[in-house]
Amino acid sequence: MARQATGAVLEREGKRGRTYALRFRAYGRREYLTLGGTDDGWTRARAELELENVLADVRRGLGEPGLRAPFRQSTKKSRGV
């Protein structure tokens, strides 16, 4: 039986403010996904919700190892801002 998908929200304080990322186990290896910063509308609560969504996708088997398709990022550029 495969390990249950687990993960964590990472917060980093940098020159441009606070950024959020996810680190989680999927498909037998550790994955890292940068979400964005406070300028992009990311908060700790929103990042935790996204982690839950990503882990649910992993449990459902959505996506393939090495592909980021189901793990979408929302940025100002993609919203046309």
N, C-alpha and C positions, 0 to 999 in steps of 0.2 A: 504494500500500500504506500502511495506517495505521501510525502510530508504535506501537512496542511499549509496553505499559503499564509504567510505572516509578513508584516511590514511595519514601517515606522515613518512618521513625518519628520523631516529635517528642516530646521530653521537656521539660516545663516545671516549674520549681519555683515554687510559689506559697504563699500563706498557709495553705492547707489541705493542703499536701504536694505530692508529685509527681504530675503528670497526664500521660497519654499520648494522642497523636493521630496520625492518618495523613494524609499529604499525598501525592496520587498523581494521575497523568494518566489520564483516562478520557473517552471519547466526545468527544475533541478539546478538552478543557479541564481545568484543574486542579481537583481536588476536595479537600475537607478533611473529615475525619471524627474527631470527638472520641470516644475510647474510654472513658476514665474514669481514676480515680486509684488509688493504692496501696490506699486504703480499700475500693475496689471489687474488689480482687484483681488488678489489672493490674500486670504486670512488664514489663521491657524484652523479655524472651524471649517472653512471651505476645503483646505488641504486634507483634513481628516476625513471629510465626506468623500473626496476624490479617492483617497486610499481605500475606503470601504468599497467604492465602485470598482476600482482596479482589482482588488482581491476577489470580488464577486465574479468579475470577468475571467480571472485566472481559474477559479473553481469551476466555472461553466465550460472552460476549455476554449474560450473565444480567443482568436488570434493564434499565431504560431510562434514558436521560439525564435527570438531574434527580430521579430516584426513588431513595430509600435502601433500598428493600425488601430486596435481598439482603445489605446491609451491616448486619447486626444488631448491637446493642449489648447486652451483658450487664451489668445493674446489680442492686444489692441489691433495689430495688423490684420488678423483673421476676421475681426469684427468690423473692419473698415474705418477704425477711428484714427 
